[in-house]
Amino acid sequence: MKTELKKKISKSSWPKLDVKKWLNTKSGDDKFQSDYYSIAEGWLTDAAANGMKHSVIGKEGPPPVTHTDMLISRMFVGTWNVGGKSPNEELNLKDWLMLPSPAEIYVIGFQEIIPLNAGNVLGPEDSGPAGKWLGLIREALNSSPSEKQHYCLVASKQMVGIFLCVWVRRDIYKHVTNLKLSCVGRGIMGYLGNKGSVSISMTLYNSTFCFVCTHLASGEKDGDEMRRNLDVSEILKKTKFSPLFPQTIMEHDNIIWLGDLNYRLAAGYNDTHELLKKKNWPALLEKDQLRIEQRAGRVFKEWKEGNIHFAPTYKYLFNSDQYVAQTSKSKQKRRTPAWCDRILWKGEGLEQLWYQRGESKFSDHRPVYSLFSVHVNLISSRPCSSRPFTNAAASCAAKVQAEEQLLLLTRAQKIA
């Protein structure tokens, strides 16, 4: 029914929501999906009332290591540009997500979950692929027959092709509070959502976290790196969480910046090709635009990134181990291979344990992922909500969803 309705809707009937999208005004930053709450008959209901049981720490799964006022957990962070392809049920994410010893927190960001064509950028948001990715992630994380290692969705948010979701192990999910979201469009005209960021802010016990999933300006011409630097600057400036502290990205205790940052290699094709054949990653990384810009203090000053010991993650032929630049038979535009997909962090509570790439051939990008040791404060002078997220945010989420459902129903009646 939903698919049929979408086909009938003409461009002239696009709702005001999409006009707000063009103008980069607030239209639904607070709308998100979560296991904590669901909308039922217009009322906000706790998911626990629908069968989700609150777990007691120590009785479900091995508890994280604790040191009096400090808790040490593990956090998986993954990013993947999936090239506008919607996943099928046969795609197995277990090899990417499941570690020898599972983490307590999973932060997973995607770029291009839908094709970045005019209809998707300017028109109503297509949330179908996002739902499929959530289903596959849930299946992979909760594949154990024991409920001791089951995970709950804290929040997920889509802006055009950018999609970010955060999951936590069931025994700690009730300690996630003050959940807030913010989106910044940096695409066409510097406003639209084909490029930009989706950010999720939350408090775990008494430590604040900010996860920023981005897709920055593309292109490998001289000077394009400055456009990416500007994107970073604008995202840091325009991302606002309100009304409670922290209200900006930099005010958080721990920050993870992940995504397709699109920084390329400042090198000629022949030079790069030779270094690629020799797998001389250190020499290639000397030409990496992100590291050059960081050393010059023009972007991500004082941010950290782990050592890279893996091949460039872009651009591959689909379903192939060959870069587009390596084959003369390819009809695609030649692209110099590069480490476009990155994970950076900032915060004293984070320690990176490893930094790797996956080998799925599903996209023209390879996924990148990292494991962190997370030091969480159990004691703080800051007030902390006892709810999974603030009532204000929950009410706003309910209001936006209810209004959009009413709008969709009204349009459906008009079409009928």
Secondary structure, 3 states (H helix, E strand, C coil): CHHHHHHHCCHHHCCHHHHHHHHCCCCCCCCCECCCEEEECCEEEEHHHHCCCCCCCCCCCCCCEEECCEEEEEEEEEEEECCCCCCCCCCCCHHHHCCCCCCCEEEEEEECCCCCCHHHHHCCCCCHHHHHHHHHHHHHHCCCCCHHHCEEEEEEEEECCEEEEEEEEHHHHHHEEEEEEEEEECCHHHCCCCCEEEEEEEEECCEEEEEEEEECCCCCCCCHHHHHHHHHHHHHHHCCCCCCCCCCHHHCCEEEEEEECCCCECCCHHHHHHHHHHCCHHHHHCCEHHHHHHHCCCCCCCCECCCCCCCCCECECCCCCCEHHHCCCCCCCCCCCECCEEEEEECCCEEEEEEEECCCCCCCECCEEEEEEEEEECCCCCCCCCCCCCHHHHHHHHHHHHHHHHHHHHHHHHHC
